[in-house]
Amino acid sequence: MADTFKFELVSPERLLMSEDVTSVRVPGTDGEFTVFANHAPTLSTMRPGLMDVTMPDGKSQRIFIRGGFAEVQPESLTILAEQAVHADDLSKDFFRGEIETAEKRAADADDDHVKHEIANLLHQLREIEKEAGHA
């Protein structure tokens, strides 16, 4: 059996998960990375993406993350997420609402930097929608 570590997923509203796990695939801003037990200490910002959490029994859970921070220690991973939604709760309507909200923000933005950030977010949301099988 693979070594485990403590994984905590926290959103602004509440603690969403606190489990011993064998691995977590994290959508880091600079690229995805997978955390295992005894991982080197790391701090990372996160981009919107799907996070895969593997439990000790080999089953996995998929969770949509909308940005945040990841703190990795050899014995733990803490994710402070802007938003987290379990994959079972994702739907075509969920993504449609997220994309429409971002498009409205883009239309209202005056700053080119903000428009560029929102364009990146829209691209990421569309890619996640495809990966989640809702495109």
Beta strands, then each sheet from edge to edge (+ up, - down):
strand 1: 5-10
strand 2: 15-21
strand 3: 23-28
strand 4: 31-36
strand 5: 42-46
strand 6: 49-54
strand 7: 60-65
strand 8: 68-73
strand 9: 76-81
strand 10: 84-86
sheet 1: 2+ 1- 9- 8+ 5-
sheet 2: 4+ 3- 6+ 7- 10+
end
